């Protein structure tokens, strides 16, 4: 433990987020001057200049040497086509992104526009460039918004979304620049591997040394095949080698989503028997209790049956259909159902929508579209809610987000909250974090955190503060951790007579609209976590004169980055704004992050005054950091295991994404 802490301290000391090198700032100023000199050229001349850059890149000239000219052309094209001019700090962010960094840029600093700079430069060689965004809406929006810039420079752009056919996907990947989500890029990658296996192509040549990015970049996946009529058709949907990926909201994809595998499945087993097992286990789960029939493994939180539990499983009457199953399968089903009953909560971990169980992303508060729990957990939840069961499936192919992006020749990313994960970005992905300065000085006010003894007292205090700020005419945004909390607060606000908008996974259709209007004077918005991330909150009317947006953080999250994301919604681009965090001694972060003795010590202080309890904020931050370290360890373990498994399969001449799926 001491060695780990010492290593962590050294890492933070010497590899902490820092400002970009001075030479980059000098280069950004030079690019700004050069772009202004291009204003006198005609559109035809600018298109010719862009064509010349593509020729030079494909003739072997380095992208680093072409950067000043290419960036200047993009800045000029943006001014002509969109009326938007890159500020110097945005150009600085583009330089950092091209050099394989994570650019930490605050909310509202124009990351979508910044992305055009490295994207254009890296597309000059004719190799595929992918921009990974948080969801289909943002992918389509950003591709459409920036299309005039790209097309004026002779480049093509498209977006891959979940509703597209394989033919349309292939056309989208044929473009110079393709926007999409990591999920869509990952599933298309896996489907391509299945296609290659079905076509009988030699996998040993395709996947040898695939853990080394540079070696993978020179593989022959995705080459075209000649048809008898002379036309060529690429067997894969994507173009390969995978060249450059720019990851928007990089902390969300590379950190929060890192442990979530992308899986292509096929139906497994007798579905009638499977359904009978899940339904019987769901009804029997209430008879099994921790400490009696169940024992919990302290290391992984999983349940196992005690001797009394095994006796109860054998004693309970079962449908005749289950007599065909081994007793071990029935026991596993009971344990799974009991685990679901104890660990999964409706309106916190999932919602039921249109008769289906939809997972709620714990970090964003959004519906995790298309995601399902593995190993029968999803079916166990469906049985618990007495819904139609999804067929149990076996895995045909799988890949994690970490593995996916390791197969690009080059990656970089941008986000507003990278600092607290800087060590992990560097150690896992080799991506240093650079803080890009804001265009204008921040006017964000940090109000003293409030600590209340109970959750009920906390939400009542939140409602009072909302009323005070609402009466002052300020817009207010309140972030909650769960759907249940958001609806509980909504009821309180109704009781206070405060009109408001409620945004959570139950009411997500108007997400962009609700968040875009959250800056209106007197507007109150209650949202789970970071619902609306990717849509700026602009102050409207006299909101600025009244003090700007006030953000209320209803509870600490398991990662400080999530709290920073919510806080970053106020005081964008030099606007006024403020925030306050409200905590209670019943918060989950304390239960999860502190050992039992420390938690008991804190609970004993529940009768103290709020002013005295404010001194316990340091305990909340200590608990939060403990949870963050635990999650970091989990992600490191996942990556190490994945690399070892892939290396072993490659040595056996097997496909690490297809054959590894059979082991899950």
N, C-alpha and C positions, 0 to 999 in steps of 0.2 A: 504493500500500500504506500509506504514512504517513498519507494523508488518511483512508483507511478506518479505521485504528487510532484516529486522533484523534476521528473521528465516533463510533466505538464507545465510546470512553472517555467522551465527553460524554453519550451516551445512557445509559450505565450510571450516570453521576453524577447526572443530573437526572431520570431516569425509572426508577430502580431500584425493586424491590419495597419497599413501605413499609407501615406500619401504617395502618389505616383512620382517617379523620378523627375527631377527638374528638366531634363532634356525633353521629356514628353510634353511638359507645359510649354516649352519653347517651340516644339514642333506644332502644337495645337495653335499657337498664335500665328505661326507661319502659314498653316493651312487656311486659317481664317482670312489672312491677307490675300493668299492665292485665289481663294474662292471669289473674293470681291473683284479681282482682276478679270475673272471669267464672265462677268455680267455683260460685257460689251459684245460677246460672241453670240452668234445666232444659234437657234436650236439645232440646225443641221450641223454646224461646226462642233457643237457639244456632243452630238451623237457620233460624229467622226472621231472625236478625241477619245470617247469611250471605246470605240471599236479598236483604236490604236492600242489602248491599254490592254484589251483582251488579246490582241496579237502578240504583244510583248510578253504577257504572262505565259501564253501557251508556247512561246519560243524559248522559255526557260528563264526569263528574268524574274528575280525574286520578288515576292509580294511585299517584303519590307521596303525594297527600293521604290516600288510603285505606290506605296501608301500615301505620300503627300499629294500626288496628282489625283489618285483615285478618290481620296477623301474630299479634296477640293471640288471635284466634279459632282460628288453626291450632295455636298452642301449647296452648290449652285443649283442643281436639279431640284432639290427640295424647295428652294426659294422660288424657282420658276413655276413648279407644278402645284405646290401646296401652300405657298405663301408662308412657309415656316423656315426660319433660319437657325441653324445649329449654333448654340452658344459655345463659347470656348470650353466650358466644363463638359459639355456634351461631346465635343470632339475629343477631349481628354479621355472620356469614358470609352469612346470608340477605339482609341489607341490601345487602352488597357485590354479591351476585349479581343482585339486582333492578336495581342501578345499572350493569349492564353491565361487570362486572369479572371477572377470574379470581381466585377465592378460593383461596389456598394454605392448605390445612388438612391437618395431619399425619394419618398413618394412625391409625384408631381413634377419630377425633374426631367421628364420626357424620355423614358427608356425606349419607348417604341421608335422614336425618331433616331435615337442613338444607335439602335440595332442596324439601321440601314448602312452605316459606315463600314463595319467589318463584314457584313453580309455581301455587299457589292464587291469589296476587295477580294474576298475569298471565292467568289463565283467567277472571277476572271479566267481561271484556269480551265473552266468547263467541267469541273467536278461538282458533284451534288452538294448543295448547302441546305441544311435544315434548320429551321427556327422552331424550337419547342416552347409551346405556351401552356397555360394552365388548363384551358378547356377549348372545345370546338368553337365557341362563340368568339373568343379572343383571337384564335388562329384565323378565322375567316375575316374578322374585323380588321386585324392588323395587315393581313395580306391585301385586302381590298383598299384600305386606307393608303398604304405605301406603294400600291401598284403604279400610279403615274410616275413616281420617281424612278422605279426600276425600268419601266418601259421606255422612258425618255433616254435611258442609257443603253438601250438595246438588249435588255435582259427580260426574261419571262418569269412570272411568279404565279403560284397557285397555293391553295390550302387543301390539306387532306382532312376530311371530317368523317365521323362514324357512319354516316348514311350513304357513303359513296360506293359504287360498284368497283370491282377489280379493274375494269377498263378505264374508268375515270381516275382511279388511283394511279394507274400507270401513267396516264397523261399528266397528272399532277407532279409525279416524281420526275417526269421528263423535263420539267421546267428547270431553269437555272436555280431558282430559289423556291423552297417548299416549306410552308408553315404547317404546323400540326401539333398535336399533343404527343408526349412521350409514349402514351398508351397506344396511339395509332401507329407511330413509328415502330414500336416494339412488336405489336401484333403483325404488322406487315413483314417485319424482319423474320418472325417465326414462320409465317405462312410461306415465305420464300424458301426457307430451309426445308419445309415439308414438300414443296414443289420440286426442289432439286433432288430430294431423296426419291420421290416418285419417278422422276425422269431418269434415274439410274446414274447420275453423274458421280464421278469418283469423289468421295468426301475426304479421303486422305490428303489429296492435293489442295482441296478447298479450305480445310480447317487446320492443317498443320501449323503449329506455332501461332495459333490464333490469339493467344493471350498477349502477344507482343503487338502493339498497335501498328507499328511501322510495317511489320511483316504482313499483317492483315490488310493494310492499305494497298498492298501490291498483289492481292489475290485476284482470281479471275471470275469471282461470282458475278452473275448478272450480264455476262457477255451475250451478244445477240446470236441467233441461229438463222442460217440461210434457208428460206423455203424454196420450193421448186419454181414458184412464179417470180423469184428474185427479191421478194420483200423480206424484211427481217423482223422478227418478233423476239423480244427479250423474254426469257422464261420467267424471270422474277419481276415483281411489281416495282421494287426499288432499283435504283441504279447503284452499282458498286464499282469501286470501293467507296465506303462511307467516308466522306472527306471532312466536312466541318459542321459542327453543331453549335448553335448559339442558344443557350438555355435561359429563357426568361423565368423569373421567380425561381432562381437556381436553388435556393435553400429548400423550397417546397419539393422540387423534383429529386435533387441529389441527396437531401438529408431526410426529410419527412417521408418521402415515398420510396426511399432506398430499399427498405425491407419488403416491399410489396412486389411479389413476382407477377409477371404477366404470363398467363397460362392459356393454352389452347387445349380444349378437352373434347373427349368423345364419351358417349354413354357407356356405362360399365355395369355388368351384372344384371340380374333379374329385377326389373324396376318394381314389379308387384311385391316381391319379397322385401326389397329395400324400403318401400313405402310403409309396409306393415310394421317393419322394425322401427322406423323413425317415429311412427305414430304411437306405438305401444310404449316405447321408451319415454316419449314426451309425457304420456299420462302417468307413467310409473315414477318419474323423476322426483315428484313431491314426497315420495316415501323414503328417499335417501337423503341423509343429513350429514353435514361435515362433523367429524368428531365421533360419529357413531358408525354409519355404514360407509362413510367416505373419509379418506385421509388426503390432505393437501400437501403436495411437494413444495417445500419452502423455496427451493431454487428456481423452479419454473412456474409455480402457481397452479400446476395441473392437479387433477384429482385422480385417485386410484381407490379401488374397492378394498375395504377391510374384510377380514374373515366373516364378520357379521353381514357385510354387504353382499358377499358371494352367496351366503346362505339365503338371503332375502331374494336375490335374483332367481335362484333355483325354486324358491317356494311360491313365487307369484304366478298366477295363471296366465298363460300366453295364448295368442291365436295359433291355430294348427299350422298355419303357413310358416311360423318361425321354428317349428320343429325340424325343418330342413337345415337350419343354421347351426354351426358349432356354438357351444356355450360361450366361448371366448368372444365371438362376434356380438352376441347379445350383451355380455358384460361390458364390452367396449361401447356399445350403443347407449347403455344406461349411464356410464360415466360421462359420455359426451353430452347427453341430455341434461344431466345434473350440472355439468360445467356451464352450459348455456343458461340454465335457470339462475345460477349464482352470479354469472359474470356479464351477461348481456341484458341491457335495459332498453325497453321501447322508448323512443323519442330522445335517447341519448346516443346509443350505439347504432340504432337503425330506426327507420320509420316504415310503415306499411302504406304503400301507394299503389292504387289500382290493383289491389289484391296480390302485390308482390313485396317481398322484403327488400328494402333499399338501404345499403350501408351509408351511414353518415360519416364523412371524413372527419377524424378527430381534430385535425389542424385547421381546416378551412370552414367547417360547419356546412359544407355543401354535400349534396348527394354524390357519392362516388359511383358515377355512371358506369355500368357494365362490370363492376367489381363484385365478386362473390367470395365468401369465406371458404377455406379449403377443408379437406379431410372430413366432410360430412357436417361441418358446423352450420353451414348455410341451410341445409335441409333440416337440421335439428331446430333451428330458429323458426323455419317455416312450419314445422310440425307443432311447435309450441304455440304459434299464432293460429293454428288450424287452417292454414292456407294450402293451396295446391302446391305439391312438392316439385322442385326442380329435379330433373333426373340426375342421379348420382353419376359422376363422370370420372374417367381415368384421364391422365394427363398425356397428351401427345407431344407437347412442346412447351418449354418454359424458359423465361429469362427475367432477370431482375433489371431494374433501372440502372444499377451500378454496372452490370455486365453489358447492357445495351450501349451505354455511352463510352465504355472502354474500347469499343470497336470502331469508333470514329478516329480518323487520323489526328484531328485537333478538335478540342472543345473549349468553350469559355461560357461565362454566365454573368447575369446581372440580377440584382435584387436590392431591396432597401434594408435588408437585415442579414448581413453576412458575417458581421464582426464576431458574434458569439460562437460561430461555427468555423472560424478561420483555421483552427488547428486541424479539424477534420477535413476541410476542403483541401488542405495542403497534403496531409498524410495519406488520404485515400485516393484523391484525384490528381494530386500534383498541381493544384490550382491556387496560387497566392491570391489573397484578398487585398484590394486597394480601395480605400475610401475616396470617392470623388467628391470634392467640395461642392456645396450647394451654390447656386447662382447668386442668391441673396442670403444675407445672414438670417438665421432662424430666430423667430419670435415666439417659439413654443414655451409656454409656462408650465412648469411641473408643480402642481399643487400637492400639499402634504398628504401622503397616503392615510387612509382611515382603516383601522382594524376594529372589528366588532366581535363580540363573544360568540354570536350565533349567526347562522346563515339568514334566518328570518330578520334579525336586527339589521344585518348588512343591506338586504334588499329594501327594507323600509328607509334606511338612510340614503340609499341610492335614489329612491323615488322622491325624497325631500330635496335632494340636490338638483334633480331634473326639474322639479317644480320651480326652484329658485332661478335657475338659468333660463327656463322657458319664459318665466314672467319678465325676465330682462330682455327677451327677444332674441336670445342667442340660439343658433342651431345646436342640437345635442345629439351625439351618437353614443349609444351604450352597447358595449360588447359583452356577451355572455358566453359561457363555455358549452352549454347544452341547450337543446330545444326546450326542455322542461323549464330551465331557468328563464329563457326568453319569454315563454308564455306566462310564467309566474309573475315576472316583472310587468308584462303587458297588463295583467289583471290589476296589479297595484296601481299602475298609471291610470287605468280607466277609473279606479276608485278615487283618484285624485282629480279626475276630470280633465286629464291631459290627453289630447288627441295625438296619435303617433302612428308610425308605420312599423310593422313587424316583419322582419325578414329572417326566415330560417329555412331548413330543408323542406318543411311543409309548404312554404310559400316562396318558391324560388323563381317562378316564372317571370316576375317583374324585377329581378335582382338589379340589373344594370340601371333601370329607370329609377328605382327607389334610392339607390346609392348616389346616382347623379344629382338627385334633388335634395340630398341630405344637407346641403349647404344653404338652403333657404332660411331666411330669418324666422325664428320661432319653430322650425321643424324639429321634431323629435323622432329618432330612428333607433329601434331596438334590433340588434342583429347578432347572430351566433358567430363567435370567433371572427374570422376575416371574410365573411360573406361580402361580395362586392369587390374583392381584390382584383385590380386590373382596371377599375373605373375610378377616375379622379373625382374627388368631392370638391367642387368649385363653390366659393362663397358667392351668394347671389343677393341682390337687393342691398340693404344696409347691414348685412351680417358682419362685414368687416368693421364698420364703425361701432358695432355692439360688442366687439371682442373676438369675433371669429368663432370657429367650431370648437365646442367643448366635448372632449372624449372622456367617457367614463369606462374604466376597465373593471368589470364586475367581479373578476376572480383571476388569480395567477394561473397561467397555463403550465403544462409540463415542460415547456421550453420558453426561455425568455424571448426568443425571436418572435414568437406568436404575439406576445404582449407588445413588443416593439412595432410589429406590423399594424396593430390596432392604433397605437399611439401615433404612428406616422400618418394617419389619415387627417390629422389636424395640422395647421400651420405649414401648409405646402407653399413652396416658392416664396418664402418671406411673408406669407399671410400671418395675421395674428391668430392665436389659438392656445388652448390649454388642455390639460388632462389631469385626471386623478384616479388612483387605484383604490378600490374598496376590497377589503379582505375580511375573512372570518376565521375563527379558530376551528371551524368545522370543515374547512376547505380540503379537497382531495389532495392537493399538493403537499400538505403537511402530513397526511396519513401515509402517502406513498414515499415521501422523501426523508422523513425523520425516523429514527429508530423509536421503538415503543416507549422507552423511558423519557426521551426528549418530548415526545408528543403528549405523554401524560403530564409532564411538567407544565407544558403550555396550557393544556386544558384546565389545570388548576387555577389559571389566571383569569378564567372566564368571567369572574365577578368584578374584575377591576374596571376602572373607567377607561373610556376610549383614548384619552390622552396618554395614559400609562401603557395601554396595549400597543400604542404606536411604536414603542421601542422594540416590539417583536418582529418588525418588518425584516430585520436581518435574518431571523429564523426562517421566514418564508423564502428568502433568496437562497439560503443554505439548502433548504429542502429542494427547491427548484433545481439547483445545480447538481444535487445528488441524483435526481431523476435524469437530468441531461447526460451525466456521465454514464449512467446505466444504459441509456439508449445508445450512446456512442459505442459502448462495449458490444452491445447486441449487433449493431451495424458492422463493426469491425469483424466480429465473429462470423457473420453471414458472408461477408466478402471473402474472408480467408477460406471458409468452407467451400464457397462457390469456385474459387480459383483452384483449390486442390482437386475438387471433383472434376472440373473441366480438364485440368492437366492429365489426370488419370485416364479420362475417356479419350483424350486426344492420343495418348500413348498407345491406347488399344485400337486406334484407328476408327473411333466412333465420333458421332456428332455431339458436342457438349450440350446443345440446346434441345435436341430431340431425345437422345438416349438417357440423359440425366432425368428427364421428366418421368421416366418409367420407375425411378426410384422413390418418387414422392409418395 
